[in-house]
């Protein structure tokens, strides 16, 4: 199970940096972008605690 959590954690981190990151760079004040980043950061934190 730990390996699966580690894989999910890696995927979430990649999504934040490669997919969401460019959107944040374009418009860091966009409410939707900030909401998505907050949600993904929460998922990342939870997975990090489990891992």
N, CA, C and O atoms as a GROMACS GRO file, in nm:
protein
  204
    1UNK      N    1   0.082  -0.120   0.000
    1UNK     CA    2   0.000   0.000   0.000
    1UNK      C    3   0.086   0.126   0.000
    1UNK      O    4   0.051   0.224  -0.066
    2UNK      N    5   0.195   0.124   0.072
    2UNK     CA    6   0.282   0.241   0.077
    2UNK      C    7   0.335   0.276  -0.061
    2UNK      O    8   0.348   0.394  -0.094
    3UNK      N    9   0.365   0.176  -0.141
    3UNK     CA   10   0.414   0.203  -0.276
    3UNK      C   11   0.307   0.272  -0.361
    3UNK      O   12   0.338   0.363  -0.438
    4UNK      N   13   0.182   0.230  -0.346
    4UNK     CA   14   0.073   0.293  -0.420
    4UNK      C   15   0.055   0.438  -0.377
    4UNK      O   16   0.033   0.526  -0.461
    5UNK      N   17   0.065   0.464  -0.248
    5UNK     CA   18   0.053   0.600  -0.198
    5UNK      C   19   0.168   0.685  -0.251
    5UNK      O   20   0.148   0.801  -0.288
    6UNK      N   21   0.286   0.628  -0.254
    6UNK     CA   22   0.402   0.701  -0.304
    6UNK      C   23   0.384   0.738  -0.452
    6UNK      O   24   0.419   0.849  -0.493
    7UNK      N   25   0.329   0.646  -0.530
    7UNK     CA   26   0.303   0.673  -0.672
    7UNK      C   27   0.199   0.784  -0.685
    7UNK      O   28   0.217   0.875  -0.766
    8UNK      N   29   0.092   0.778  -0.608
    8UNK     CA   30  -0.011   0.882  -0.613
    8UNK      C   31   0.046   1.018  -0.572
    8UNK      O   32   0.015   1.120  -0.633
    9UNK      N   33   0.130   1.018  -0.469
    9UNK     CA   34   0.192   1.141  -0.424
    9UNK      C   35   0.279   1.201  -0.534
    9UNK      O   36   0.277   1.322  -0.556
   10UNK      N   37   0.354   1.118  -0.602
   10UNK     CA   38   0.438   1.165  -0.714
   10UNK      C   39   0.352   1.222  -0.826
   10UNK      O   40   0.386   1.325  -0.885
   11UNK      N   41   0.240   1.156  -0.856
   11UNK     CA   42   0.152   1.204  -0.962
   11UNK      C   43   0.090   1.339  -0.927
   11UNK      O   44   0.079   1.427  -1.012
   12UNK      N   45   0.049   1.356  -0.802
   12UNK     CA   46  -0.010   1.482  -0.760
   12UNK      C   47   0.094   1.593  -0.767
   12UNK      O   48   0.065   1.703  -0.814
   13UNK      N   49   0.215   1.565  -0.721
   13UNK     CA   50   0.322   1.666  -0.727
   13UNK      C   51   0.353   1.705  -0.871
   13UNK      O   52   0.376   1.822  -0.900
   14UNK      N   53   0.355   1.605  -0.962
   14UNK     CA   54   0.378   1.635  -1.103
   14UNK      C   55   0.266   1.720  -1.160
   14UNK      O   56   0.290   1.813  -1.237
   15UNK      N   57   0.143   1.689  -1.122
   15UNK     CA   58   0.029   1.766  -1.171
   15UNK      C   59   0.038   1.912  -1.126
   15UNK      O   60   0.011   2.004  -1.202
   16UNK      N   61   0.078   1.930  -1.000
   16UNK     CA   62   0.089   2.067  -0.948
   16UNK      C   63   0.196   2.144  -1.024
   16UNK      O   64   0.173   2.258  -1.064
   17UNK      N   65   0.313   2.084  -1.044
   17UNK     CA   66   0.424   2.158  -1.105
   17UNK      C   67   0.412   2.171  -1.256
   17UNK      O   68   0.446   2.276  -1.312
   18UNK      N   69   0.365   2.066  -1.324
   18UNK     CA   70   0.365   2.069  -1.470
   18UNK      C   71   0.234   2.115  -1.533
   18UNK      O   72   0.236   2.173  -1.642
   19UNK      N   73   0.125   2.091  -1.468
   19UNK     CA   74  -0.004   2.126  -1.526
   19UNK      C   75  -0.060   2.255  -1.467
   19UNK      O   76  -0.098   2.346  -1.541
   20UNK      N   77  -0.064   2.262  -1.337
   20UNK     CA   78  -0.123   2.378  -1.271
   20UNK      C   79  -0.024   2.495  -1.263
   20UNK      O   80  -0.065   2.611  -1.270
   21UNK      N   81   0.104   2.465  -1.249
   21UNK     CA   82   0.207   2.568  -1.236
   21UNK      C   83   0.202   2.675  -1.345
   21UNK      O   84   0.205   2.794  -1.312
   22UNK      N   85   0.195   2.637  -1.472
   22UNK     CA   86   0.187   2.739  -1.578
   22UNK      C   87   0.063   2.828  -1.567
   22UNK      O   88   0.069   2.947  -1.600
   23UNK      N   89  -0.049   2.773  -1.522
   23UNK     CA   90  -0.170   2.853  -1.505
   23UNK      C   91  -0.153   2.954  -1.392
   23UNK      O   92  -0.198   3.068  -1.401
   24UNK      N   93  -0.087   2.910  -1.286
   24UNK     CA   94  -0.059   3.000  -1.174
   24UNK      C   95   0.032   3.113  -1.221
   24UNK      O   96   0.013   3.229  -1.183
   25UNK      N   97   0.132   3.080  -1.302
   25UNK     CA   98   0.224   3.182  -1.352
   25UNK      C   99   0.153   3.285  -1.439
   25UNK      O  100   0.187   3.403  -1.436
   26UNK      N  101   0.054   3.240  -1.517
   26UNK     CA  102  -0.019   3.332  -1.604
   26UNK      C  103  -0.112   3.425  -1.526
   26UNK      O  104  -0.120   3.544  -1.554
   27UNK      N  105  -0.180   3.370  -1.428
   27UNK     CA  106  -0.276   3.451  -1.353
   27UNK      C  107  -0.285   3.402  -1.208
   27UNK      O  108  -0.377   3.328  -1.173
   28UNK      N  109  -0.189   3.444  -1.124
   28UNK     CA  110  -0.186   3.395  -0.986
   28UNK      C  111  -0.305   3.440  -0.901
   28UNK      O  112  -0.329   3.385  -0.794
   29UNK      N  113  -0.379   3.538  -0.948
   29UNK     CA  114  -0.494   3.588  -0.872
   29UNK      C  115  -0.627   3.524  -0.914
   29UNK      O  116  -0.731   3.557  -0.857
   30UNK      N  117  -0.623   3.434  -1.011
   30UNK     CA  118  -0.745   3.367  -1.057
   30UNK      C  119  -0.801   3.280  -0.944
   30UNK      O  120  -0.733   3.193  -0.892
   31UNK      N  121  -0.926   3.307  -0.909
   31UNK     CA  122  -0.989   3.237  -0.798
   31UNK      C  123  -0.995   3.086  -0.821
   31UNK      O  124  -0.970   3.008  -0.729
   32UNK      N  125  -1.027   3.045  -0.943
   32UNK     CA  126  -1.036   2.902  -0.973
   32UNK      C  127  -0.900   2.834  -0.962
   32UNK      O  128  -0.890   2.724  -0.908
   33UNK      N  129  -0.798   2.899  -1.012
   33UNK     CA  130  -0.663   2.843  -1.007
   33UNK      C  131  -0.618   2.830  -0.861
   33UNK      O  132  -0.563   2.727  -0.822
   34UNK      N  133  -0.643   2.933  -0.782
   34UNK     CA  134  -0.606   2.927  -0.640
   34UNK      C  135  -0.681   2.814  -0.569
   34UNK      O  136  -0.624   2.746  -0.484
   35UNK      N  137  -0.807   2.795  -0.604
   35UNK     CA  138  -0.887   2.689  -0.543
   35UNK      C  139  -0.830   2.550  -0.579
   35UNK      O  140  -0.818   2.463  -0.493
   36UNK      N  141  -0.797   2.531  -0.705
   36UNK     CA  142  -0.740   2.403  -0.749
   36UNK      C  143  -0.607   2.377  -0.678
   36UNK      O  144  -0.582   2.266  -0.633
   37UNK      N  145  -0.524   2.478  -0.670
   37UNK     CA  146  -0.395   2.463  -0.601
   37UNK      C  147  -0.416   2.426  -0.455
   37UNK      O  148  -0.347   2.339  -0.403
   38UNK      N  149  -0.510   2.491  -0.390
   38UNK     CA  150  -0.538   2.461  -0.249
   38UNK      C  151  -0.586   2.317  -0.233
   38UNK      O  152  -0.544   2.247  -0.141
   39UNK      N  153  -0.673   2.273  -0.322
   39UNK     CA  154  -0.724   2.137  -0.315
   39UNK      C  155  -0.613   2.034  -0.337
   39UNK      O  156  -0.604   1.936  -0.264
   40UNK      N  157  -0.531   2.058  -0.436
   40UNK     CA  158  -0.421   1.965  -0.464
   40UNK      C  159  -0.318   1.966  -0.353
   40UNK      O  160  -0.260   1.862  -0.322
   41UNK      N  161  -0.294   2.080  -0.293
   41UNK     CA  162  -0.202   2.086  -0.179
   41UNK      C  163  -0.257   2.006  -0.062
   41UNK      O  164  -0.181   1.942   0.011
   42UNK      N  165  -0.387   2.009  -0.043
   42UNK     CA  166  -0.450   1.928   0.063
   42UNK      C  167  -0.433   1.779   0.036
   42UNK      O  168  -0.401   1.702   0.126
   43UNK      N  169  -0.455   1.740  -0.088
   43UNK     CA  170  -0.436   1.600  -0.126
   43UNK      C  171  -0.291   1.560  -0.105
   43UNK      O  172  -0.262   1.453  -0.052
   44UNK      N  173  -0.200   1.645  -0.147
   44UNK     CA  174  -0.057   1.617  -0.131
   44UNK      C  175  -0.022   1.600   0.017
   44UNK      O  176   0.051   1.508   0.053
   45UNK      N  177  -0.072   1.687   0.102
   45UNK     CA  178  -0.043   1.678   0.245
   45UNK      C  179  -0.096   1.549   0.304
   45UNK      O  180  -0.028   1.484   0.383
   46UNK      N  181  -0.218   1.513   0.267
   46UNK     CA  182  -0.278   1.389   0.318
   46UNK      C  183  -0.198   1.267   0.274
   46UNK      O  184  -0.170   1.179   0.355
   47UNK      N  185  -0.162   1.262   0.147
   47UNK     CA  186  -0.084   1.148   0.098
   47UNK      C  187   0.054   1.144   0.163
   47UNK      O  188   0.106   1.036   0.191
   48UNK      N  189   0.112   1.260   0.187
   48UNK     CA  190   0.243   1.265   0.253
   48UNK      C  191   0.235   1.211   0.395
   48UNK      O  192   0.328   1.145   0.441
   49UNK      N  193   0.126   1.237   0.464
   49UNK     CA  194   0.108   1.183   0.599
   49UNK      C  195   0.092   1.032   0.597
   49UNK      O  196   0.142   0.963   0.686
   50UNK      N  197   0.024   0.980   0.496
   50UNK     CA  198   0.001   0.836   0.485
   50UNK      C  199   0.130   0.764   0.446
   50UNK      O  200   0.157   0.653   0.492
   51UNK      N  201   0.210   0.828   0.360
   51UNK     CA  202   0.333   0.767   0.308
   51UNK      C  203   0.435   0.756   0.413
   51UNK      O  204   0.545   0.707   0.387
   0.00000   0.00000   0.00000
